[in-house]
C-alpha cells in the first residue's frame, strides 16, 4: 500500500470522510478514547464528525452520561465511554499513578495529604452532587489541604486517577466534577488480556494503518502489553506494508482503502494529529514545527487538504461572529482560499455565528 492510499484509509478510520456514526456516544466508543485536555478542541472534534450538529447539540449529548472525561492514559484528559472508564484507569492509568509519589515530592505533598484530599472530595460529592473546580478547591482548603501552585490540579488528577472522581461536562465555562461510581453504576470489568485486546482493536480501527509504536505512544502501555493486545484482537486486525513500513489496520477496512481528496478544518488536539507518534503521513518535519511550535505539546488547529496539513488557524469569537486567521504553511492559490472558507464554514455553523476569514 502506498502512503496516499494509507492516508485515505487513516482518514476513514478517523471518521473524517463523512462516515461517522450519528451520536457522540457511538463516536467515542469507536475511538475508545479521544484527546480532551482542551474542552473547545474536543467539542469541535465531535462537531466536525457530526455534520449539522451545533455546539448546543454536542453539549446536550454530553449530559446523557454515556461518555465522560478523565485521565485514562499518559496522565492526559480524554473523553471515554463511561462504562469503560474503570478498566481503562486500571489498565493504563495505573502507569501514570505509579509516578505520583515523585510528583508529590516536587509539589511538597505527602501521600497522607493526597489521600485526605481524595476522602474530602469523595465525601463532598456523595449523593450525586456535582461541583465546579472552584468549589472543589474550597472543599480542600476548608478541609485543611493546601492547594496553592500546582497542588490543587495534582489532587484533582489524583482523585480521578484513583477512580474516585471524574470530570463532568462544563456548566457555563466552569469545569465540574462528580463521583465516578455515581455516573457509572454498572461499569464494564473485562479481564486484563481481554481489556488489552479491546484497546488494541479500538485504537487500530480508529487510527489505522498505524504502527505498534504509535499504539504504545497513544496508550502509554509497554511494548509487551501492546503485543498481547494485538494478539488478543486476533483476525480483526491485519498487518499491512505502507511504503516499506509495517503497520496495522482493521481487517474489515482494508477492502475499502482508497485515497482522499478534499479539505478539512480540524481542532489542534484532534486525534488526526494526537493519535500518532509518527506524523509524517500528515505533515513534513518543517510543517510539524509550525503545527507544534517549540515542541511544547500545544497543537495548532489545522487545515487539511487531501489528508495533508497545509495551514494552521486561530479563531477569535466576538460579539459579531467568529474571526479565523489562516496561517499557510505553503502558498495558497485563490482557488485554495475559496476552499479554505468553505472548509471553515461548518465550524461557524457549529458555533451558530457568522464567519470572517483572514489571510487565507
Steps between C-alpha positions, in 0.01 A plus 500: 500500500640843412494795740216682323270198522603441863418861584159465337436187706619678814252784443222242465611341828495843662139550381596804295353394167135556583484146640449569871215354707224743583552536876769619738491172692555288187788718382681485834441123523651460152817677609516357850636836616531846347748765609307752711742707706368810321121507522447725197712267288310185593166673443600586143662157449154358562326773299725443201379139491134587551393716202211730582550475876546815707706565810178485702419158350841360600482646851152352546628160386783514755242536778359154420787345700596239242839671465716688749844659535776359715873419493503143361852501352820704475376723782293690242126572490298296248133457423412132549190281505377526859454126534869446417654765726570265792693236306686758293622671815608168645668379182676814378454769763685290754830580325447874551388436858829321569682830448279695741741476793777674309263776390372544856857543624552780247180669615568461870217252556505167678290189442293557814396846381416369155280227648334755725418708192342197332287436809392865521394508136328163524298610801409838347381345173304217660133466421526598136632849563685685224757765589695754301877503511489811719265326744736202513787734589294657779413154633867404516609828656229489766605142572852614576666407170722761335416544131741776398716479191443173315388311809128545432522370145710205610249403768208520256700281262590258779138455613394423141802277437400301807158447340315703764401807296454590132460819298138573414394741222558871551234714658540824310875546483573307817636147517303271731575180689289203611553163665591247233286230661198733503525559126592140419310270737554190280849519351646247258764279666690295237794281598841654436582322173149565370539867589831514313329347197216752521728802511716362217196440279354844573828677436581337167144509367484874575858595408629233265712447315735583786811347651546312823702797627203726423281271710749491787536878490124553501426264788819531703508120521819296485591341168435162665145598591450643150608167350257316726215734406561468126509122531178502704324699226572208267379502141322832543838667443735451206861595429551723195811631326492877445792602279722249678376576854307233686168631632176354634145575393149369545457195277145605413618839375768378259265415213371856496844667506528798265664840478319814617447836331348791684546761773451470877518753784608318815565597859856505627455205733308282257596133485608570140827634648499392864438134425848426362867507591601513134306776324696498174199381297317821590776762505869556428750559780511873420122525502479312829724765654232757413213278612667436838706820548787447739410133533310591817208264447255777406366416154362765267168444324561370149365539149542175312499454123488145360604372841808723540527811719536814289424773757425567864220723625405703804155614594372800695137491606347845528163669525457504121616148427817294475810632326743236378856593408661252261877447511606312185794261511544543124361731234124475453328595176180701466322171440653366822379809686143428392541138607635613839194715564273213400688264734463743790130570441383191695697622803316833498169319452590278795543811714191659345676825405618677182849421369778739401818351353828693499820429307389189311 
